[in-house]
């Protein structure tokens, strides 16, 4: 169960609107969440990463280790930028 919950949460990080929500609700100000995000970096190991359907989430997980990025996530401009970046990546990846 823990595996599934953590997998789902990591993959939710690929959603710019969810990141914006977390930032606007000040969840990124919670030291427990910051520690949890650091803990979740184990998903970047190949034996766990193979279960990730949205690999972009792992990049976002890296970015969330930085306070400046967490603060920027509250901005609609940042959410729009991340959404466009994802879209163009997926468009070119095919």
Secondary structure, DSSP 4 states (H G I P E B T S, - for coil): -HHHHHHHHHHHTT-HHHHHHHHHTTGGG-HHHHHHHHHGGGGGSHHHHTT-S-THHHHHHHHTTSHHHHHHTTSHHHHHHHHHHHHHHHHHH-
